[in-house]
Amino acid sequence: MSSEPKPGLVPEHLRIRYQGEPVTLTVDGQEFRVRRRAGEAGTYDFDWLTGPHEYGFAVSGPADPAMSRLDMERHARDFLAGIDPATGYLAD
C-alpha cells in the first residue's frame, strides 16, 4: 500500500464541520447554499450551486449576531458582481 496522499481525500480530523441547517438562497437567478462553520464563530461558506464550476467563497465576521438572510444575499450579490461572464470565475 502506498503512503502517498490521495488527492481530494481530507483526513477526518481536518474536515470542515457545520452547525445548523444550511440556507438556500436565490440571488439574481443564481442559487447558493450557505452553511455556518462549527467551531469558527462568524464564518460562513457559500457554495454557488448553479454556477458553471464548483465554486464558492467564505465570509468571516462577528460571531454574534448570526448573519441575517439579507446579509447573506448581499454577500452573494457582491460575489456575482465580481464574476467574469466569459469564464465564470472571479475577474482579474
DSSP file (Angstrom, degrees, kcal/mol; ACC not computed):
  #  RESIDUE AA STRUCTURE BP1 BP2  ACC     N-H-->O    O-->H-N    N-H-->O    O-->H-N    TCO  KAPPA ALPHA  PHI   PSI    X-CA   Y-CA   Z-CA
    1    1 A M              0   0    0      0, 0.0     2,-0.2     0, 0.0     0, 0.0   0.000 360.0 360.0 360.0 134.5    0.0    0.0    0.0
    2    2 A S        -     0   0    0      1,-0.1     0, 0.0     2,-0.1     0, 0.0  -0.488 360.0-152.8 -77.5 143.5    1.4    3.4   -0.9
    3    3 A S        +     0   0    0     -2,-0.2    -1,-0.1     2,-0.1     0, 0.0   0.359  60.1 118.2 -95.3   5.6    1.9    6.0    1.7
    4    4 A E  S    S-     0   0    0      1,-0.1    -2,-0.1     0, 0.0     2,-0.0  -0.478  73.2-108.5 -69.9 139.3    1.4    8.8   -0.8
    5    5 A P        -     0   0    0      0, 0.0    -1,-0.1     0, 0.0    -2,-0.1  -0.375  27.7-128.3 -66.9 148.8   -1.6   11.1   -0.1
    6    6 A K    >   -     0   0    0      3,-0.1     3,-1.6    -2,-0.0     0, 0.0  -0.867  26.3-112.8 -99.2 128.0   -4.6   10.8   -2.4
    7    7 A P  T 3  S+     0   0    0      0, 0.0     3,-0.1     0, 0.0    -1,-0.0  -0.285  98.0  20.3 -58.8 140.4   -5.9   14.0   -4.0
    8    8 A G  T 3  S+     0   0    0      1,-0.2     2,-0.6     0, 0.0     0, 0.0   0.279  93.7 112.3  88.0 -11.5   -9.3   15.0   -2.8
    9    9 A L    <   -     0   0    0     -3,-1.6    -1,-0.2     0, 0.0    -3,-0.1  -0.860  47.9-165.8-100.4 120.8   -9.3   13.0    0.4
   10   10 A V        -     0   0    0     -2,-0.6     5,-0.1    -3,-0.1     0, 0.0  -0.892  27.7-111.9-105.4 128.2   -9.3   15.1    3.5
   11   11 A P    >>  -     0   0    0      0, 0.0     3,-2.1     0, 0.0     4,-0.7  -0.255  30.3-114.2 -56.0 145.5   -8.4   13.3    6.8
   12   12 A E  G >4 S+     0   0    0      1,-0.3     3,-1.1     2,-0.2    -2,-0.0   0.854 114.5  56.3 -51.1 -42.8  -11.4   13.2    9.1
   13   13 A H  G 34 S+     0   0    0      1,-0.2    -1,-0.3     3,-0.0    -3,-0.0   0.636 109.5  47.3 -70.5 -12.0   -9.8   15.5   11.7
   14   14 A L  G <4 S+     0   0    0     -3,-2.1    -1,-0.2     2,-0.1    -2,-0.2   0.466  84.4 115.5-105.0  -4.0   -9.3   18.2    9.1
   15   15 A R  S << S-     0   0    0     -3,-1.1     2,-0.3    -4,-0.7    -3,-0.0  -0.385  72.4-111.5 -69.3 142.2  -12.8   18.2    7.6
   16   16 A I        -     0   0    0     -2,-0.1     2,-0.3    21,-0.0    -1,-0.1  -0.554  32.5-155.0 -72.5 134.4  -14.9   21.3    7.9
   17   17 A R        -     0   0    0     21,-0.4    21,-2.4    -2,-0.3     2,-0.3  -0.842   4.7-152.5-110.6 149.7  -17.9   20.8   10.2
   18   18 A Y  E     -A   37   0A   0     -2,-0.3     2,-0.4    19,-0.3    19,-0.2  -0.873   2.9-144.0-122.7 154.4  -21.1   22.8   10.0
   19   19 A Q  E     -A   36   0A   0     17,-2.7    17,-0.7    -2,-0.3    -2,-0.0  -0.916  60.8  -1.6-117.4 146.1  -23.7   23.7   12.6
   20   20 A G  E    S-     0   0A   0     -2,-0.4    18,-0.1    15,-0.1    -2,-0.0  -0.037 100.4 -43.9  72.0-178.1  -27.4   24.1   12.0
   21   21 A E  E     -     0   0A   0      1,-0.1    15,-0.1    14,-0.1    -2,-0.1  -0.607  62.7-108.3 -85.4 144.8  -29.3   23.6    8.7
   22   22 A P  E     -     0   0A   0      0, 0.0     2,-0.5     0, 0.0    13,-0.2  -0.354  27.3-132.8 -68.0 154.9  -27.9   25.1    5.5
   23   23 A V  E     -A   34   0A   0     11,-2.6    11,-3.1    -2,-0.0     2,-0.5  -0.932  12.2-150.6-108.5 131.5  -29.8   28.1    4.0
   24   24 A T  E     -A   33   0A   0     -2,-0.5     2,-0.3     9,-0.2     9,-0.2  -0.910  18.3-174.1-103.9 128.3  -30.6   28.0    0.3
   25   25 A L  E     -A   32   0A   0      7,-2.7     7,-2.5    -2,-0.5     2,-0.5  -0.904  20.8-153.5-120.1 146.4  -30.7   31.4   -1.4
   26   26 A T  E     +A   31   0A   0     -2,-0.3     2,-0.5     5,-0.2     5,-0.2  -0.984  23.2 174.9-115.8 118.3  -31.7   32.5   -4.9
   27   27 A V  E >   -A   30   0A   0      3,-3.2     3,-2.2    -2,-0.5    -2,-0.0  -0.984  69.1 -18.9-128.4 119.9  -29.9   35.8   -5.8
   28   28 A D  T 3  S-     0   0    0     -2,-0.5    -1,-0.1     1,-0.3     3,-0.1   0.865 129.1 -51.3  51.0  40.0  -30.2   37.3   -9.2
   29   29 A G  T 3  S+     0   0    0      1,-0.2     2,-0.4    -3,-0.0    -1,-0.3   0.457 117.8 112.0  80.9   1.6  -31.4   33.9  -10.6
   30   30 A Q  E <   -A   27   0A   0     -3,-2.2    -3,-3.2    19,-0.0     2,-0.4  -0.862  59.7-136.3-110.3 143.0  -28.4   32.1   -9.1
   31   31 A E  E     -A   26   0A   0     -2,-0.4    18,-1.7    -5,-0.2    19,-1.1  -0.804  21.2-178.8-103.5 139.8  -28.7   29.5   -6.2
   32   32 A F  E     -AB  25  48A   0     -7,-2.5    -7,-2.7    -2,-0.4     2,-0.5  -0.966  20.1-146.5-131.2 147.0  -26.3   29.4   -3.2
   33   33 A R  E     -AB  24  47A   0     14,-2.2    14,-2.9    -2,-0.3     2,-0.5  -0.973  19.7-162.1-109.4 129.8  -26.1   27.1   -0.2
   34   34 A V  E     +AB  23  46A   0    -11,-3.1   -11,-2.6    -2,-0.5     2,-0.4  -0.955   9.9 179.9-117.4 128.5  -24.9   28.9    2.9
   35   35 A R  E     - B   0  45A   0     10,-2.4    10,-2.9    -2,-0.5     2,-0.5  -0.982  23.5-133.5-130.3 141.2  -23.5   27.0    5.9
   36   36 A R  E     -AB  19  44A   0    -17,-0.7   -17,-2.7    -2,-0.4     8,-0.2  -0.806  28.5-123.0 -93.5 126.8  -22.2   28.2    9.2
   37   37 A R  E >   -A   18   0A   0      6,-2.7     3,-0.8    -2,-0.5     2,-0.3  -0.464  19.3-128.8 -71.6 135.6  -18.9   26.6   10.3
   38   38 A A  T 3  S+     0   0    0    -21,-2.4   -21,-0.4     1,-0.2    -1,-0.1  -0.654  92.5  14.6 -79.5 138.0  -18.9   24.9   13.7
   39   39 A G  T 3  S+     0   0    0     -2,-0.3     2,-0.2     1,-0.1    -1,-0.2   0.475 109.7  86.2  77.6   1.7  -16.0   26.0   15.9
   40   40 A E  S X  S-     0   0    0     -3,-0.8     3,-2.0     3,-0.2    -3,-0.3  -0.657  77.4-146.0-131.4  75.8  -15.3   29.0   13.7
   41   41 A A  T 3  S+     0   0    0      1,-0.3    22,-0.2    -2,-0.2    20,-0.2  -0.097  78.3  10.1 -49.5 129.4  -17.6   31.7   15.1
   42   42 A G  T 3  S+     0   0    0     21,-0.3    19,-1.5     1,-0.2     2,-0.5   0.543  95.2 125.8  81.0   8.4  -18.9   34.1   12.4
   43   43 A T  E <   - C   0  60A   0     -3,-2.0    -6,-2.7    -6,-0.3     2,-0.4  -0.884  34.2-178.3-106.9 130.2  -17.6   32.1    9.4
   44   44 A Y  E     -BC  36  59A   0     15,-2.8    15,-2.5    -2,-0.5     2,-0.5  -0.969  17.3-145.8-127.2 138.3  -19.9   31.1    6.6
   45   45 A D  E     -BC  35  58A   0    -10,-2.9   -10,-2.4    -2,-0.4     2,-0.5  -0.906  10.5-159.8-104.1 131.4  -19.3   29.0    3.5
   46   46 A F  E     -BC  34  57A   0     11,-3.4    11,-2.1    -2,-0.5     2,-0.5  -0.954   3.3-163.7-110.8 117.9  -21.3   30.0    0.3
   47   47 A D  E     -BC  33  56A   0    -14,-2.9   -14,-2.2    -2,-0.5     2,-1.1  -0.911  16.7-138.7-102.3 124.7  -21.5   27.2   -2.4
   48   48 A W  E >   -BC  32  55A   0      7,-2.5     3,-0.6    -2,-0.5     7,-0.5  -0.716  24.0-178.4 -83.9  99.9  -22.6   28.5   -5.8
   49   49 A L  T 3  S+     0   0    0    -18,-1.7    -1,-0.2    -2,-1.1   -17,-0.2   0.769  76.6  38.7 -76.3 -28.5  -24.9   25.7   -6.8
   50   50 A T  T 3  S+     0   0    0    -19,-1.1    -1,-0.2     4,-0.0   -18,-0.1   0.295  89.6 116.7-107.3   9.1  -25.9   27.0  -10.3
   51   51 A G  S <  S-     0   0    0     -3,-0.6     4,-0.0   -20,-0.3    37,-0.0  -0.256  77.8-112.0 -73.4 165.5  -22.5   28.3  -11.3
   52   52 A P  S    S+     0   0    0      0, 0.0     2,-0.3     0, 0.0    -1,-0.1   0.612  99.2  32.7 -74.5 -11.1  -20.6   26.8  -14.3
   53   53 A H  S    S-     0   0    0     35,-0.2     2,-1.0    -5,-0.1    -2,-0.2  -0.898  99.4 -89.3-135.9 162.9  -17.9   25.4  -11.9
   54   54 A E  S    S+     0   0    0     -2,-0.3     2,-0.3    -4,-0.1    -5,-0.1  -0.701  76.4 145.4 -71.7 108.6  -17.7   24.0   -8.4
   55   55 A Y  E     +C   48   0A   0     -2,-1.0    -7,-2.5    -7,-0.5     2,-0.3  -0.978  15.8 135.7-150.9 152.6  -17.1   27.4   -6.9
   56   56 A G  E     -C   47   0A   0     -2,-0.3     2,-0.3    -9,-0.2    -9,-0.2  -0.953  28.2-132.1-175.2-167.2  -17.8   29.3   -3.8
   57   57 A F  E     -C   46   0A   0    -11,-2.1   -11,-3.4    -2,-0.3     2,-0.3  -0.968  12.1-126.5-159.2 166.8  -16.4   31.6   -1.1
   58   58 A A  E     -C   45   0A   0     -2,-0.3     2,-0.4   -13,-0.2   -13,-0.2  -0.921  13.4-160.4-123.4 150.2  -16.3   32.1    2.6
   59   59 A V  E     -C   44   0A   0    -15,-2.5   -15,-2.8    -2,-0.3     2,-0.4  -0.998   4.5-165.7-130.3 133.4  -17.2   35.2    4.7
   60   60 A S  E     +C   43   0A   0     -2,-0.4   -17,-0.2   -17,-0.2   -18,-0.1  -0.954  24.8 134.5-119.4 141.2  -16.0   35.8    8.3
   61   61 A G        -     0   0    0    -19,-1.5     6,-0.0    -2,-0.4    -2,-0.0  -0.796  57.0 -25.9-157.8-162.0  -17.4   38.4   10.6
   62   62 A P        -     0   0    0      0, 0.0    -1,-0.1     0, 0.0     5,-0.1  -0.282  51.2-131.7 -62.2 147.5  -18.6   38.9   14.2
   63   63 A A  S    S+     0   0    0      1,-0.2   -21,-0.3   -22,-0.2     4,-0.1   0.877  78.8  77.6 -68.1 -38.0  -19.8   35.8   15.9
   64   64 A D  S    S+     0   0    0    -23,-0.1    -1,-0.2     2,-0.1     2,-0.2  -0.984  82.6  30.0-131.3 141.3  -23.0   37.4   17.2
   65   65 A P  S    S-     0   0    0      0, 0.0     3,-0.1     0, 0.0    -1,-0.0   0.634  94.6-115.1 -75.9 166.5  -25.5   38.1   16.0
   66   66 A A        -     0   0    0     -2,-0.2     2,-0.1     1,-0.1    -2,-0.1  -0.279  45.1 -85.1 -60.6 151.6  -25.7   35.3   13.4
   67   67 A M        -     0   0    0     -4,-0.1    -1,-0.1    -5,-0.1     2,-0.1  -0.376  47.8-129.1 -62.9 132.7  -25.6   36.6    9.8
   68   68 A S     >  -     0   0    0     -3,-0.1     4,-2.3     1,-0.1     5,-0.1  -0.357  18.5-112.1 -79.0 162.6  -29.1   37.6    8.6
   69   69 A R  H  > S+     0   0    0      1,-0.2     4,-2.5     2,-0.2     5,-0.2   0.885 119.7  54.7 -60.7 -39.3  -30.6   36.3    5.3
   70   70 A L  H  > S+     0   0    0      2,-0.2     4,-2.1     1,-0.2    -1,-0.2   0.892 107.9  49.1 -62.9 -39.0  -30.3   39.9    3.9
   71   71 A D  H  > S+     0   0    0      2,-0.2     4,-2.4     1,-0.2    -2,-0.2   0.905 110.1  51.5 -65.1 -41.3  -26.6   39.9    4.7
   72   72 A M  H  X S+     0   0    0     -4,-2.3     4,-2.3     1,-0.2    -2,-0.2   0.924 110.1  49.0 -60.3 -44.4  -26.2   36.5    3.0
   73   73 A E  H  X S+     0   0    0     -4,-2.5     4,-2.5     1,-0.2    -1,-0.2   0.893 109.8  52.0 -62.7 -40.1  -28.0   37.8   -0.1
   74   74 A R  H  X S+     0   0    0     -4,-2.1     4,-2.5     2,-0.2    -1,-0.2   0.917 110.0  48.2 -63.2 -43.5  -25.7   40.9   -0.1
   75   75 A H  H  X S+     0   0    0     -4,-2.4     4,-2.2     2,-0.2    -2,-0.2   0.903 112.5  48.8 -64.3 -40.9  -22.6   38.8    0.1
   76   76 A A  H  X S+     0   0    0     -4,-2.3     4,-2.5     2,-0.2    -2,-0.2   0.912 112.0  48.9 -64.9 -41.6  -23.8   36.5   -2.7
   77   77 A R  H  X S+     0   0    0     -4,-2.5     4,-1.9     2,-0.2    -2,-0.2   0.903 110.5  50.5 -65.1 -41.6  -24.7   39.6   -4.9
   78   78 A D  H  X S+     0   0    0     -4,-2.5     4,-0.8     2,-0.2    -1,-0.2   0.904 110.7  50.4 -61.6 -41.5  -21.3   41.1   -4.3
   79   79 A F  H >< S+     0   0    0     -4,-2.2     3,-1.2     1,-0.2     4,-0.3   0.941 109.7  49.5 -61.0 -48.5  -19.7   37.8   -5.3
   80   80 A L  H >< S+     0   0    0     -4,-2.5     3,-1.4     1,-0.3    -1,-0.2   0.836 102.8  61.8 -62.4 -32.6  -21.7   37.6   -8.5
   81   81 A A  H 3< S+     0   0    0     -4,-1.9    -1,-0.3     1,-0.3    -2,-0.2   0.762 103.6  50.9 -65.0 -23.4  -20.8   41.2   -9.4
   82   82 A G  T << S+     0   0    0     -3,-1.2     9,-3.1    -4,-0.8     2,-0.3   0.431  86.0 109.0 -93.6   0.7  -17.1   40.1   -9.5
   83   83 A I  B <   -D   90   0B   0     -3,-1.4     7,-0.3    -4,-0.3     3,-0.0  -0.623  68.2-132.1 -83.3 133.0  -17.6   37.1  -11.8
   84   84 A D    >>  -     0   0    0      5,-3.4     4,-3.3    -2,-0.3     3,-0.8  -0.748  12.4-149.2 -79.7 116.9  -16.3   37.4  -15.4
   85   85 A P  T 34 S+     0   0    0      0, 0.0    -1,-0.2     0, 0.0    -2,-0.0   0.778  93.9  57.3 -61.3 -26.1  -19.3   36.2  -17.6
   86   86 A A  T 34 S+     0   0    0      1,-0.1    -2,-0.0     3,-0.1    -3,-0.0   0.826 123.4  19.9 -73.8 -31.7  -16.8   34.8  -20.2
   87   87 A T  T <4 S-     0   0    0     -3,-0.8    -1,-0.1     2,-0.2     3,-0.1   0.687  90.3-130.5-110.8 -24.2  -15.0   32.5  -17.7
   88   88 A G  S  < S+     0   0    0     -4,-3.3     2,-0.2     1,-0.3   -35,-0.2   0.557  76.2 103.0  78.9   7.2  -17.4   32.0  -14.8
   89   89 A Y  S    S-     0   0    0     -5,-0.4    -5,-3.4     1,-0.1    -1,-0.3  -0.715  88.1 -72.5-114.3 168.1  -14.6   32.8  -12.4
   90   90 A L  B     -D   83   0B   0     -7,-0.3    -7,-0.3    -2,-0.2    -1,-0.1  -0.366  57.6-112.7 -58.4 135.5  -13.7   36.0  -10.5
   91   91 A A              0   0    0     -9,-3.1    -1,-0.1     1,-0.1    -8,-0.0  -0.348 360.0 360.0 -69.1 151.3  -12.4   38.7  -12.8
   92   92 A D              0   0    0     -3,-0.1    -1,-0.1    -2,-0.0    -2,-0.1   0.465 360.0 360.0 -77.0 360.0   -8.8   39.7  -12.5
